Structures are given as C-alpha cells and as structure tokens.
Amino acid sequence: MTHSGDRIHTITTRGQLAALALLLVAIAVLAKWHDGPVFWCGALLGLAGIGGYFTRFDSPRGAAQWLLAAVGFCMVAMFTLQLLIGILS
C-alpha cells in the first residue's frame, strides 16, 4: 500500500505564477499599444491571466499566497484600467 499524503508544500504553484505572468505581460503590452492587433493580443493575454487569477487564488493559504493574491488583485485593476484606456481612446 502506498502513502501519497506526504507532499512538499511550496509557497506558490506554477499556475499562480503563470497567471501573474500573463497579467504582467498584458499590462506591458497594453501600456505601449492602444490599437491594432497587438492591443487585442494583449487583451486576450490579460483575460487569460484574469481567468487564471480567479481559479488559482480562490483560497490562498499562508501569508505569502495572500500577498501574491493582493498583488494579483492590483494587477487585475491595472489591466482593467489599461484596457478601458485603449478601448475608449
């Protein structure tokens, strides 16, 4: 009989870091380009990042994950602001 309950608990998961990375790339793209296909690619990257944020940070454990969740929340707000600037300008 095998025992699979012993897992190394890491501070973050790859999915959490990927969601934050997608948001960071989307913010960088939308800050530079406000129209054209590059803008829409940045918007799609950001939407993927938001989806990853809501699925990966649904129940953060520990102070480090709460801190990353707060940083991610600020990144979601910044992405939303950049997206609205691009769409409304």
PDB file of N, CA, C and O in Angstrom, chain B, residues numbered from 101:
ATOM      1  N   MET B 101       0.837  -1.161   0.000  1.00  0.00           N
ATOM      2  CA  MET B 101       0.000   0.000   0.000  1.00  0.00           C
ATOM      3  C   MET B 101       0.894   1.241   0.000  1.00  0.00           C
ATOM      4  O   MET B 101       1.855   1.331   0.765  1.00  0.00           O
ATOM      5  N   THR B 102       0.564   2.184  -0.863  1.00  0.00           N
ATOM      6  CA  THR B 102       1.375   3.398  -0.955  1.00  0.00           C
ATOM      7  C   THR B 102       0.721   4.513  -0.173  1.00  0.00           C
ATOM      8  O   THR B 102      -0.495   4.543   0.016  1.00  0.00           O
ATOM      9  N   HIS B 103       1.537   5.404   0.265  1.00  0.00           N
ATOM     10  CA  HIS B 103       1.060   6.560   1.008  1.00  0.00           C
ATOM     11  C   HIS B 103       1.397   7.811   0.205  1.00  0.00           C
ATOM     12  O   HIS B 103       2.570   8.106  -0.023  1.00  0.00           O
ATOM     13  N   SER B 104       0.394   8.533  -0.216  1.00  0.00           N
ATOM     14  CA  SER B 104       0.629   9.712  -1.058  1.00  0.00           C
ATOM     15  C   SER B 104       0.310  11.006  -0.324  1.00  0.00           C
ATOM     16  O   SER B 104       0.209  12.056  -0.959  1.00  0.00           O
ATOM     17  N   GLY B 105       0.152  10.962   0.973  1.00  0.00           N
ATOM     18  CA  GLY B 105      -0.201  12.168   1.723  1.00  0.00           C
ATOM     19  C   GLY B 105       0.964  13.089   1.994  1.00  0.00           C
ATOM     20  O   GLY B 105       0.752  14.250   2.344  1.00  0.00           O
ATOM     21  N   ASP B 106       2.189  12.614   1.844  1.00  0.00           N
ATOM     22  CA  ASP B 106       3.353  13.451   2.102  1.00  0.00           C
ATOM     23  C   ASP B 106       3.746  14.191   0.836  1.00  0.00           C
ATOM     24  O   ASP B 106       4.359  13.628  -0.071  1.00  0.00           O
ATOM     25  N   ARG B 107       3.384  15.453   0.794  1.00  0.00           N
ATOM     26  CA  ARG B 107       3.739  16.309  -0.330  1.00  0.00           C
ATOM     27  C   ARG B 107       4.525  17.488   0.190  1.00  0.00           C
ATOM     28  O   ARG B 107       4.274  17.975   1.292  1.00  0.00           O
ATOM     29  N   ILE B 108       5.450  17.936  -0.578  1.00  0.00           N
ATOM     30  CA  ILE B 108       6.176  19.142  -0.212  1.00  0.00           C
ATOM     31  C   ILE B 108       5.278  20.329  -0.521  1.00  0.00           C
ATOM     32  O   ILE B 108       4.830  20.499  -1.655  1.00  0.00           O
ATOM     33  N   HIS B 109       5.021  21.133   0.471  1.00  0.00           N
ATOM     34  CA  HIS B 109       4.171  22.310   0.278  1.00  0.00           C
ATOM     35  C   HIS B 109       5.043  23.480  -0.131  1.00  0.00           C
ATOM     36  O   HIS B 109       5.941  23.894   0.603  1.00  0.00           O
ATOM     37  N   THR B 110       4.768  24.002  -1.307  1.00  0.00           N
ATOM     38  CA  THR B 110       5.502  25.155  -1.789  1.00  0.00           C
ATOM     39  C   THR B 110       4.711  26.419  -1.481  1.00  0.00           C
ATOM     40  O   THR B 110       3.511  26.380  -1.208  1.00  0.00           O
ATOM     41  N   ILE B 111       5.412  27.526  -1.534  1.00  0.00           N
ATOM     42  CA  ILE B 111       4.745  28.798  -1.253  1.00  0.00           C
ATOM     43  C   ILE B 111       3.742  29.116  -2.358  1.00  0.00           C
ATOM     44  O   ILE B 111       2.615  29.527  -2.084  1.00  0.00           O
ATOM     45  N   THR B 112       4.156  28.924  -3.594  1.00  0.00           N
ATOM     46  CA  THR B 112       3.272  29.200  -4.727  1.00  0.00           C
ATOM     47  C   THR B 112       3.248  27.994  -5.652  1.00  0.00           C
ATOM     48  O   THR B 112       4.087  27.098  -5.562  1.00  0.00           O
ATOM     49  N   THR B 113       2.278  27.995  -6.530  1.00  0.00           N
ATOM     50  CA  THR B 113       2.200  26.951  -7.547  1.00  0.00           C
ATOM     51  C   THR B 113       2.565  27.557  -8.899  1.00  0.00           C
ATOM     52  O   THR B 113       2.583  28.777  -9.066  1.00  0.00           O
ATOM     53  N   ARG B 114       2.854  26.691  -9.847  1.00  0.00           N
ATOM     54  CA  ARG B 114       3.175  27.178 -11.189  1.00  0.00           C
ATOM     55  C   ARG B 114       1.992  27.906 -11.813  1.00  0.00           C
ATOM     56  O   ARG B 114       2.177  28.868 -12.558  1.00  0.00           O
ATOM     57  N   GLY B 115       0.789  27.457 -11.515  1.00  0.00           N
ATOM     58  CA  GLY B 115      -0.395  28.118 -12.064  1.00  0.00           C
ATOM     59  C   GLY B 115      -0.559  29.536 -11.548  1.00  0.00           C
ATOM     60  O   GLY B 115      -0.957  30.430 -12.295  1.00  0.00           O
ATOM     61  N   GLN B 116      -0.254  29.746 -10.273  1.00  0.00           N
ATOM     62  CA  GLN B 116      -0.349  31.093  -9.718  1.00  0.00           C
ATOM     63  C   GLN B 116       0.677  32.015 -10.357  1.00  0.00           C
ATOM     64  O   GLN B 116       0.366  33.153 -10.708  1.00  0.00           O
ATOM     65  N   LEU B 117       1.886  31.526 -10.506  1.00  0.00           N
ATOM     66  CA  LEU B 117       2.925  32.345 -11.134  1.00  0.00           C
ATOM     67  C   LEU B 117       2.618  32.597 -12.605  1.00  0.00           C
ATOM     68  O   LEU B 117       2.900  33.681 -13.116  1.00  0.00           O
ATOM     69  N   ALA B 118       2.043  31.613 -13.291  1.00  0.00           N
ATOM     70  CA  ALA B 118       1.678  31.791 -14.698  1.00  0.00           C
ATOM     71  C   ALA B 118       0.573  32.836 -14.841  1.00  0.00           C
ATOM     72  O   ALA B 118       0.618  33.655 -15.759  1.00  0.00           O
ATOM     73  N   ALA B 119      -0.407  32.822 -13.958  1.00  0.00           N
ATOM     74  CA  ALA B 119      -1.491  33.805 -14.020  1.00  0.00           C
ATOM     75  C   ALA B 119      -0.947  35.215 -13.809  1.00  0.00           C
ATOM     76  O   ALA B 119      -1.340  36.147 -14.510  1.00  0.00           O
ATOM     77  N   LEU B 120      -0.046  35.370 -12.845  1.00  0.00           N
ATOM     78  CA  LEU B 120       0.537  36.686 -12.608  1.00  0.00           C
ATOM     79  C   LEU B 120       1.428  37.114 -13.775  1.00  0.00           C
ATOM     80  O   LEU B 120       1.461  38.292 -14.130  1.00  0.00           O
ATOM     81  N   ALA B 121       2.140  36.173 -14.365  1.00  0.00           N
ATOM     82  CA  ALA B 121       2.991  36.493 -15.517  1.00  0.00           C
ATOM     83  C   ALA B 121       2.148  36.925 -16.716  1.00  0.00           C
ATOM     84  O   ALA B 121       2.508  37.868 -17.421  1.00  0.00           O
ATOM     85  N   LEU B 122       1.033  36.244 -16.948  1.00  0.00           N
ATOM     86  CA  LEU B 122       0.143  36.639 -18.050  1.00  0.00           C
ATOM     87  C   LEU B 122      -0.394  38.049 -17.836  1.00  0.00           C
ATOM     88  O   LEU B 122      -0.463  38.843 -18.774  1.00  0.00           O
ATOM     89  N   LEU B 123      -0.774  38.356 -16.599  1.00  0.00           N
ATOM     90  CA  LEU B 123      -1.264  39.700 -16.311  1.00  0.00           C
ATOM     91  C   LEU B 123      -0.173  40.745 -16.504  1.00  0.00           C
ATOM     92  O   LEU B 123      -0.430  41.831 -17.023  1.00  0.00           O
ATOM     93  N   LEU B 124       1.043  40.413 -16.087  1.00  0.00           N
ATOM     94  CA  LEU B 124       2.146  41.354 -16.229  1.00  0.00           C
ATOM     95  C   LEU B 124       2.460  41.627 -17.700  1.00  0.00           C
ATOM     96  O   LEU B 124       2.690  42.774 -18.084  1.00  0.00           O
ATOM     97  N   VAL B 125       2.471  40.593 -18.512  1.00  0.00           N
ATOM     98  CA  VAL B 125       2.721  40.760 -19.947  1.00  0.00           C
ATOM     99  C   VAL B 125       1.599  41.568 -20.589  1.00  0.00           C
ATOM    100  O   VAL B 125       1.854  42.434 -21.426  1.00  0.00           O
ATOM    101  N   ALA B 126       0.366  41.288 -20.202  1.00  0.00           N
ATOM    102  CA  ALA B 126      -0.767  42.017 -20.776  1.00  0.00           C
ATOM    103  C   ALA B 126      -0.705  43.498 -20.416  1.00  0.00           C
ATOM    104  O   ALA B 126      -0.986  44.353 -21.256  1.00  0.00           O
ATOM    105  N   ILE B 127      -0.341  43.806 -19.178  1.00  0.00           N
ATOM    106  CA  ILE B 127      -0.228  45.210 -18.770  1.00  0.00           C
ATOM    107  C   ILE B 127       0.868  45.904 -19.576  1.00  0.00           C
ATOM    108  O   ILE B 127       0.697  47.041 -20.016  1.00  0.00           O
ATOM    109  N   ALA B 128       1.994  45.215 -19.767  1.00  0.00           N
ATOM    110  CA  ALA B 128       3.091  45.805 -20.535  1.00  0.00           C
ATOM    111  C   ALA B 128       2.680  46.050 -21.986  1.00  0.00           C
ATOM    112  O   ALA B 128       3.013  47.090 -22.555  1.00  0.00           O
ATOM    113  N   VAL B 129       1.966  45.113 -22.583  1.00  0.00           N
ATOM    114  CA  VAL B 129       1.527  45.274 -23.975  1.00  0.00           C
ATOM    115  C   VAL B 129       0.520  46.409 -24.091  1.00  0.00           C
ATOM    116  O   VAL B 129       0.625  47.242 -24.992  1.00  0.00           O
ATOM    117  N   LEU B 130      -0.449  46.449 -23.191  1.00  0.00           N
ATOM    118  CA  LEU B 130      -1.490  47.476 -23.281  1.00  0.00           C
ATOM    119  C   LEU B 130      -0.961  48.859 -22.933  1.00  0.00           C
ATOM    120  O   LEU B 130      -1.523  49.861 -23.376  1.00  0.00           O
ATOM    121  N   ALA B 131       0.107  48.932 -22.151  1.00  0.00           N
ATOM    122  CA  ALA B 131       0.683  50.239 -21.826  1.00  0.00           C
ATOM    123  C   ALA B 131       1.373  50.845 -23.048  1.00  0.00           C
ATOM    124  O   ALA B 131       1.446  52.067 -23.178  1.00  0.00           O
ATOM    125  N   LYS B 132       1.874  50.002 -23.932  1.00  0.00           N
ATOM    126  CA  LYS B 132       2.615  50.505 -25.106  1.00  0.00           C
ATOM    127  C   LYS B 132       1.705  50.678 -26.327  1.00  0.00           C
ATOM    128  O   LYS B 132       1.806  51.685 -27.028  1.00  0.00           O
ATOM    129  N   TRP B 133       0.838  49.732 -26.586  1.00  0.00           N
ATOM    130  CA  TRP B 133      -0.017  49.779 -27.778  1.00  0.00           C
ATOM    131  C   TRP B 133      -1.468  49.994 -27.371  1.00  0.00           C
ATOM    132  O   TRP B 133      -1.991  49.302 -26.498  1.00  0.00           O
ATOM    133  N   HIS B 134      -2.107  50.961 -28.016  1.00  0.00           N
ATOM    134  CA  HIS B 134      -3.506  51.273 -27.701  1.00  0.00           C
ATOM    135  C   HIS B 134      -4.452  50.966 -28.850  1.00  0.00           C
ATOM    136  O   HIS B 134      -5.635  51.301 -28.786  1.00  0.00           O
ATOM    137  N   ASP B 135      -3.943  50.329 -29.903  1.00  0.00           N
ATOM    138  CA  ASP B 135      -4.818  49.940 -31.008  1.00  0.00           C
ATOM    139  C   ASP B 135      -4.130  48.859 -31.827  1.00  0.00           C
ATOM    140  O   ASP B 135      -2.947  48.573 -31.641  1.00  0.00           O
ATOM    141  N   GLY B 136      -4.881  48.278 -32.719  1.00  0.00           N
ATOM    142  CA  GLY B 136      -4.327  47.271 -33.616  1.00  0.00           C
ATOM    143  C   GLY B 136      -4.345  45.862 -33.040  1.00  0.00           C
ATOM    144  O   GLY B 136      -4.827  45.637 -31.930  1.00  0.00           O
ATOM    145  N   PRO B 137      -3.813  44.921 -33.809  1.00  0.00           N
ATOM    146  CA  PRO B 137      -3.854  43.521 -33.393  1.00  0.00           C
ATOM    147  C   PRO B 137      -3.003  43.234 -32.161  1.00  0.00           C
ATOM    148  O   PRO B 137      -3.317  42.320 -31.398  1.00  0.00           O
ATOM    149  N   VAL B 138      -1.936  43.995 -31.953  1.00  0.00           N
ATOM    150  CA  VAL B 138      -1.110  43.770 -30.761  1.00  0.00           C
ATOM    151  C   VAL B 138      -1.913  44.109 -29.507  1.00  0.00           C
ATOM    152  O   VAL B 138      -1.804  43.423 -28.491  1.00  0.00           O
ATOM    153  N   PHE B 139      -2.715  45.161 -29.581  1.00  0.00           N
ATOM    154  CA  PHE B 139      -3.585  45.526 -28.457  1.00  0.00           C
ATOM    155  C   PHE B 139      -4.542  44.388 -28.115  1.00  0.00           C
ATOM    156  O   PHE B 139      -4.718  44.042 -26.947  1.00  0.00           O
ATOM    157  N   TRP B 140      -5.152  43.815 -29.137  1.00  0.00           N
ATOM    158  CA  TRP B 140      -6.125  42.761 -28.886  1.00  0.00           C
ATOM    159  C   TRP B 140      -5.449  41.475 -28.400  1.00  0.00           C
ATOM    160  O   TRP B 140      -6.040  40.724 -27.624  1.00  0.00           O
ATOM    161  N   CYS B 141      -4.232  41.218 -28.844  1.00  0.00           N
ATOM    162  CA  CYS B 141      -3.483  40.071 -28.298  1.00  0.00           C
ATOM    163  C   CYS B 141      -3.179  40.292 -26.831  1.00  0.00           C
ATOM    164  O   CYS B 141      -3.271  39.362 -26.030  1.00  0.00           O
ATOM    165  N   GLY B 142      -2.816  41.516 -26.471  1.00  0.00           N
ATOM    166  CA  GLY B 142      -2.596  41.838 -25.061  1.00  0.00           C
ATOM    167  C   GLY B 142      -3.866  41.696 -24.240  1.00  0.00           C
ATOM    168  O   GLY B 142      -3.836  41.246 -23.094  1.00  0.00           O
ATOM    169  N   ALA B 143      -4.990  42.090 -24.847  1.00  0.00           N
ATOM    170  CA  ALA B 143      -6.267  41.950 -24.150  1.00  0.00           C
ATOM    171  C   ALA B 143      -6.605  40.478 -23.908  1.00  0.00           C
ATOM    172  O   ALA B 143      -7.094  40.119 -22.837  1.00  0.00           O
ATOM    173  N   LEU B 144      -6.343  39.630 -24.904  1.00  0.00           N
ATOM    174  CA  LEU B 144      -6.597  38.195 -24.726  1.00  0.00           C
ATOM    175  C   LEU B 144      -5.671  37.583 -23.684  1.00  0.00           C
ATOM    176  O   LEU B 144      -6.097  36.738 -22.897  1.00  0.00           O
ATOM    177  N   LEU B 145      -4.409  38.000 -23.672  1.00  0.00           N
ATOM    178  CA  LEU B 145      -3.487  37.525 -22.638  1.00  0.00           C
ATOM    179  C   LEU B 145      -3.976  37.935 -21.247  1.00  0.00           C
ATOM    180  O   LEU B 145      -3.914  37.153 -20.299  1.00  0.00           O
ATOM    181  N   GLY B 146      -4.455  39.153 -21.145  1.00  0.00           N
ATOM    182  CA  GLY B 146      -4.967  39.625 -19.861  1.00  0.00           C
ATOM    183  C   GLY B 146      -6.201  38.873 -19.406  1.00  0.00           C
ATOM    184  O   GLY B 146      -6.354  38.572 -18.222  1.00  0.00           O
ATOM    185  N   LEU B 147      -7.079  38.572 -20.348  1.00  0.00           N
ATOM    186  CA  LEU B 147      -8.269  37.801 -19.986  1.00  0.00           C
ATOM    187  C   LEU B 147      -7.894  36.399 -19.516  1.00  0.00           C
ATOM    188  O   LEU B 147      -8.501  35.862 -18.590  1.00  0.00           O
ATOM    189  N   ALA B 148      -6.889  35.813 -20.164  1.00  0.00           N
ATOM    190  CA  ALA B 148      -6.402  34.509 -19.705  1.00  0.00           C
ATOM    191  C   ALA B 148      -5.789  34.629 -18.311  1.00  0.00           C
ATOM    192  O   ALA B 148      -5.965  33.749 -17.468  1.00  0.00           O
ATOM    193  N   GLY B 149      -5.071  35.723 -18.079  1.00  0.00           N
ATOM    194  CA  GLY B 149      -4.488  35.954 -16.758  1.00  0.00           C
ATOM    195  C   GLY B 149      -5.540  36.154 -15.685  1.00  0.00           C
ATOM    196  O   GLY B 149      -5.389  35.672 -14.563  1.00  0.00           O
ATOM    197  N   ILE B 150      -6.607  36.866 -16.028  1.00  0.00           N
ATOM    198  CA  ILE B 150      -7.694  37.060 -15.060  1.00  0.00           C
ATOM    199  C   ILE B 150      -8.372  35.733 -14.748  1.00  0.00           C
ATOM    200  O   ILE B 150      -8.679  35.445 -13.591  1.00  0.00           O
ATOM    201  N   GLY B 151      -8.604  34.931 -15.774  1.00  0.00           N
ATOM    202  CA  GLY B 151      -9.185  33.610 -15.538  1.00  0.00           C
ATOM    203  C   GLY B 151      -8.300  32.756 -14.652  1.00  0.00           C
ATOM    204  O   GLY B 151      -8.786  32.077 -13.748  1.00  0.00           O
ATOM    205  N   GLY B 152      -6.999  32.789 -14.911  1.00  0.00           N
ATOM    206  CA  GLY B 152      -6.067  32.055 -14.067  1.00  0.00           C
ATOM    207  C   GLY B 152      -6.022  32.596 -12.656  1.00  0.00           C
ATOM    208  O   GLY B 152      -5.892  31.835 -11.698  1.00  0.00           O
ATOM    209  N   TYR B 153      -6.127  33.915 -12.522  1.00  0.00           N
ATOM    210  CA  TYR B 153      -6.119  34.520 -11.191  1.00  0.00           C
ATOM    211  C   TYR B 153      -7.317  34.045 -10.377  1.00  0.00           C
ATOM    212  O   TYR B 153      -7.171  33.667  -9.214  1.00  0.00           O
ATOM    213  N   PHE B 154      -8.501  34.062 -10.987  1.00  0.00           N
ATOM    214  CA  PHE B 154      -9.694  33.675 -10.234  1.00  0.00           C
ATOM    215  C   PHE B 154      -9.743  32.183  -9.939  1.00  0.00           C
ATOM    216  O   PHE B 154     -10.367  31.774  -8.960  1.00  0.00           O
ATOM    217  N   THR B 155      -9.101  31.361 -10.759  1.00  0.00           N
ATOM    218  CA  THR B 155      -9.108  29.929 -10.464  1.00  0.00           C
ATOM    219  C   THR B 155      -7.982  29.515  -9.541  1.00  0.00           C
ATOM    220  O   THR B 155      -8.143  28.568  -8.771  1.00  0.00           O
ATOM    221  N   ARG B 156      -6.846  30.192  -9.592  1.00  0.00           N
ATOM    222  CA  ARG B 156      -5.692  29.787  -8.783  1.00  0.00           C
ATOM    223  C   ARG B 156      -5.620  30.460  -7.421  1.00  0.00           C
ATOM    224  O   ARG B 156      -5.004  29.914  -6.506  1.00  0.00           O
ATOM    225  N   PHE B 157      -6.227  31.623  -7.262  1.00  0.00           N
ATOM    226  CA  PHE B 157      -6.187  32.314  -5.981  1.00  0.00           C
ATOM    227  C   PHE B 157      -7.554  32.292  -5.307  1.00  0.00           C
ATOM    228  O   PHE B 157      -7.931  33.250  -4.632  1.00  0.00           O
ATOM    229  N   ASP B 158      -8.302  31.197  -5.489  1.00  0.00           N
ATOM    230  CA  ASP B 158      -9.629  31.119  -4.889  1.00  0.00           C
ATOM    231  C   ASP B 158      -9.552  30.930  -3.376  1.00  0.00           C
ATOM    232  O   ASP B 158     -10.450  31.382  -2.666  1.00  0.00           O
ATOM    233  N   SER B 159      -8.527  30.288  -2.869  1.00  0.00           N
ATOM    234  CA  SER B 159      -8.370  30.123  -1.419  1.00  0.00           C
ATOM    235  C   SER B 159      -6.885  30.112  -1.070  1.00  0.00           C
ATOM    236  O   SER B 159      -6.291  29.047  -0.900  1.00  0.00           O
ATOM    237  N   PRO B 160      -6.279  31.310  -0.963  1.00  0.00           N
ATOM    238  CA  PRO B 160      -4.851  31.363  -0.650  1.00  0.00           C
ATOM    239  C   PRO B 160      -4.570  30.847   0.758  1.00  0.00           C
ATOM    240  O   PRO B 160      -5.355  31.057   1.682  1.00  0.00           O
ATOM    241  N   ARG B 161      -3.430  30.165   0.900  1.00  0.00           N
ATOM    242  CA  ARG B 161      -3.014  29.633   2.195  1.00  0.00           C
ATOM    243  C   ARG B 161      -1.704  30.295   2.587  1.00  0.00           C
ATOM    244  O   ARG B 161      -0.740  30.277   1.822  1.00  0.00           O
ATOM    245  N   GLY B 162      -1.671  30.858   3.738  1.00  0.00           N
ATOM    246  CA  GLY B 162      -0.443  31.455   4.245  1.00  0.00           C
ATOM    247  C   GLY B 162      -0.269  32.898   3.812  1.00  0.00           C
ATOM    248  O   GLY B 162      -0.950  33.384   2.909  1.00  0.00           O
ATOM    249  N   ALA B 163       0.652  33.565   4.472  1.00  0.00           N
ATOM    250  CA  ALA B 163       0.877  34.988   4.233  1.00  0.00           C
ATOM    251  C   ALA B 163       1.437  35.251   2.834  1.00  0.00           C
ATOM    252  O   ALA B 163       1.074  36.239   2.195  1.00  0.00           O
ATOM    253  N   ALA B 164       2.317  34.373   2.359  1.00  0.00           N
ATOM    254  CA  ALA B 164       2.924  34.593   1.042  1.00  0.00           C
ATOM    255  C   ALA B 164       1.872  34.526  -0.064  1.00  0.00           C
ATOM    256  O   ALA B 164       1.900  35.342  -0.985  1.00  0.00           O
ATOM    257  N   GLN B 165       0.956  33.578   0.011  1.00  0.00           N
ATOM    258  CA  GLN B 165      -0.084  33.491  -1.019  1.00  0.00           C
ATOM    259  C   GLN B 165      -1.078  34.641  -0.901  1.00  0.00           C
ATOM    260  O   GLN B 165      -1.600  35.110  -1.912  1.00  0.00           O
ATOM    261  N   TRP B 166      -1.345  35.100   0.319  1.00  0.00           N
ATOM    262  CA  TRP B 166      -2.222  36.264   0.468  1.00  0.00           C
ATOM    263  C   TRP B 166      -1.557  37.499  -0.134  1.00  0.00           C
ATOM    264  O   TRP B 166      -2.226  38.325  -0.756  1.00  0.00           O
ATOM    265  N   LEU B 167      -0.251  37.627   0.049  1.00  0.00           N
ATOM    266  CA  LEU B 167       0.469  38.756  -0.528  1.00  0.00           C
ATOM    267  C   LEU B 167       0.438  38.690  -2.049  1.00  0.00           C
ATOM    268  O   LEU B 167       0.198  39.703  -2.707  1.00  0.00           O
ATOM    269  N   LEU B 168       0.679  37.506  -2.618  1.00  0.00           N
ATOM    270  CA  LEU B 168       0.601  37.358  -4.074  1.00  0.00           C
ATOM    271  C   LEU B 168      -0.815  37.599  -4.585  1.00  0.00           C
ATOM    272  O   LEU B 168      -0.996  38.156  -5.668  1.00  0.00           O
ATOM    273  N   ALA B 169      -1.816  37.187  -3.819  1.00  0.00           N
ATOM    274  CA  ALA B 169      -3.201  37.436  -4.226  1.00  0.00           C
ATOM    275  C   ALA B 169      -3.495  38.931  -4.238  1.00  0.00           C
ATOM    276  O   ALA B 169      -4.208  39.415  -5.117  1.00  0.00           O
ATOM    277  N   ALA B 170      -2.957  39.662  -3.275  1.00  0.00           N
ATOM    278  CA  ALA B 170      -3.162  41.110  -3.243  1.00  0.00           C
ATOM    279  C   ALA B 170      -2.451  41.784  -4.414  1.00  0.00           C
ATOM    280  O   ALA B 170      -3.002  42.696  -5.030  1.00  0.00           O
ATOM    281  N   VAL B 171      -1.231  41.342  -4.723  1.00  0.00           N
ATOM    282  CA  VAL B 171      -0.510  41.875  -5.882  1.00  0.00           C
ATOM    283  C   VAL B 171      -1.282  41.556  -7.161  1.00  0.00           C
ATOM    284  O   VAL B 171      -1.405  42.407  -8.042  1.00  0.00           O
ATOM    285  N   GLY B 172      -1.801  40.339  -7.262  1.00  0.00           N
ATOM    286  CA  GLY B 172      -2.600  39.960  -8.423  1.00  0.00           C
ATOM    287  C   GLY B 172      -3.856  40.791  -8.557  1.00  0.00           C
ATOM    288  O   GLY B 172      -4.252  41.146  -9.667  1.00  0.00           O
ATOM    289  N   PHE B 173      -4.488  41.107  -7.435  1.00  0.00           N
ATOM    290  CA  PHE B 173      -5.686  41.943  -7.474  1.00  0.00           C
ATOM    291  C   PHE B 173      -5.352  43.328  -8.019  1.00  0.00           C
ATOM    292  O   PHE B 173      -6.108  43.880  -8.819  1.00  0.00           O
ATOM    293  N   CYS B 174      -4.228  43.886  -7.591  1.00  0.00           N
ATOM    294  CA  CYS B 174      -3.796  45.188  -8.120  1.00  0.00           C
ATOM    295  C   CYS B 174      -3.478  45.089  -9.609  1.00  0.00           C
ATOM    296  O   CYS B 174      -3.749  46.021 -10.367  1.00  0.00           O
ATOM    297  N   MET B 175      -2.909  43.968 -10.025  1.00  0.00           N
ATOM    298  CA  MET B 175      -2.597  43.778 -11.442  1.00  0.00           C
ATOM    299  C   MET B 175      -3.877  43.662 -12.265  1.00  0.00           C
ATOM    300  O   MET B 175      -3.935  44.166 -13.387  1.00  0.00           O
ATOM    301  N   VAL B 176      -4.897  43.009 -11.727  1.00  0.00           N
ATOM    302  CA  VAL B 176      -6.186  42.928 -12.422  1.00  0.00           C
ATOM    303  C   VAL B 176      -6.777  44.321 -12.585  1.00  0.00           C
ATOM    304  O   VAL B 176      -7.305  44.651 -13.647  1.00  0.00           O
ATOM    305  N   ALA B 177      -6.692  45.140 -11.540  1.00  0.00           N
ATOM    306  CA  ALA B 177      -7.206  46.507 -11.622  1.00  0.00           C
ATOM    307  C   ALA B 177      -6.432  47.319 -12.658  1.00  0.00           C
ATOM    308  O   ALA B 177      -7.028  48.074 -13.426  1.00  0.00           O
ATOM    309  N   MET B 178      -5.106  47.165 -12.682  1.00  0.00           N
ATOM    310  CA  MET B 178      -4.288  47.891 -13.658  1.00  0.00           C
ATOM    311  C   MET B 178      -4.593  47.429 -15.085  1.00  0.00           C
ATOM    312  O   MET B 178      -4.663  48.248 -16.001  1.00  0.00           O
ATOM    313  N   PHE B 179      -4.773  46.132 -15.273  1.00  0.00           N
ATOM    314  CA  PHE B 179      -5.128  45.619 -16.601  1.00  0.00           C
ATOM    315  C   PHE B 179      -6.470  46.197 -17.048  1.00  0.00           C
ATOM    316  O   PHE B 179      -6.621  46.616 -18.195  1.00  0.00           O
ATOM    317  N   THR B 180      -7.431  46.216 -16.146  1.00  0.00           N
ATOM    318  CA  THR B 180      -8.755  46.747 -16.482  1.00  0.00           C
ATOM    319  C   THR B 180      -8.649  48.211 -16.883  1.00  0.00           C
ATOM    320  O   THR B 180      -9.271  48.636 -17.856  1.00  0.00           O
ATOM    321  N   LEU B 181      -7.871  48.976 -16.144  1.00  0.00           N
ATOM    322  CA  LEU B 181      -7.691  50.385 -16.459  1.00  0.00           C
ATOM    323  C   LEU B 181      -7.019  50.560 -17.816  1.00  0.00           C
ATOM    324  O   LEU B 181      -7.448  51.394 -18.614  1.00  0.00           O
ATOM    325  N   GLN B 182      -5.973  49.786 -18.086  1.00  0.00           N
ATOM    326  CA  GLN B 182      -5.290  49.874 -19.375  1.00  0.00           C
ATOM    327  C   GLN B 182      -6.221  49.468 -20.522  1.00  0.00           C
ATOM    328  O   GLN B 182      -6.197  50.079 -21.591  1.00  0.00           O
ATOM    329  N   LEU B 183      -7.027  48.451 -20.300  1.00  0.00           N
ATOM    330  CA  LEU B 183      -7.965  48.005 -21.333  1.00  0.00           C
ATOM    331  C   LEU B 183      -9.002  49.090 -21.629  1.00  0.00           C
ATOM    332  O   LEU B 183      -9.310  49.355 -22.791  1.00  0.00           O
ATOM    333  N   LEU B 184      -9.535  49.712 -20.589  1.00  0.00           N
ATOM    334  CA  LEU B 184     -10.519  50.768 -20.803  1.00  0.00           C
ATOM    335  C   LEU B 184      -9.893  51.979 -21.498  1.00  0.00           C
ATOM    336  O   LEU B 184     -10.534  52.597 -22.347  1.00  0.00           O
ATOM    337  N   ILE B 185      -8.664  52.321 -21.152  1.00  0.00           N
ATOM    338  CA  ILE B 185      -7.977  53.423 -21.838  1.00  0.00           C
ATOM    339  C   ILE B 185      -7.851  53.114 -23.329  1.00  0.00           C
ATOM    340  O   ILE B 185      -8.104  53.973 -24.173  1.00  0.00           O
ATOM    341  N   GLY B 186      -7.455  51.875 -23.642  1.00  0.00           N
ATOM    342  CA  GLY B 186      -7.293  51.501 -25.043  1.00  0.00           C
ATOM    343  C   GLY B 186      -8.593  51.457 -25.811  1.00  0.00           C
ATOM    344  O   GLY B 186      -8.641  51.851 -26.976  1.00  0.00           O
ATOM    345  N   ILE B 187      -9.639  50.988 -25.178  1.00  0.00           N
ATOM    346  CA  ILE B 187     -10.927  50.869 -25.881  1.00  0.00           C
ATOM    347  C   ILE B 187     -11.591  52.241 -26.047  1.00  0.00           C
ATOM    348  O   ILE B 187     -12.155  52.532 -27.101  1.00  0.00           O
ATOM    349  N   LEU B 188     -11.525  53.077 -25.015  1.00  0.00           N
ATOM    350  CA  LEU B 188     -12.240  54.342 -25.054  1.00  0.00           C
ATOM    351  C   LEU B 188     -11.458  55.486 -25.705  1.00  0.00           C
ATOM    352  O   LEU B 188     -11.999  56.573 -25.908  1.00  0.00           O
ATOM    353  N   SER B 189     -10.192  55.241 -26.031  1.00  0.00           N
ATOM    354  CA  SER B 189      -9.431  56.332 -26.666  1.00  0.00           C
ATOM    355  C   SER B 189      -9.416  56.210 -28.177  1.00  0.00           C
ATOM    356  O   SER B 189      -8.821  57.046 -28.857  1.00  0.00           O
TER     357      SER B 189
END
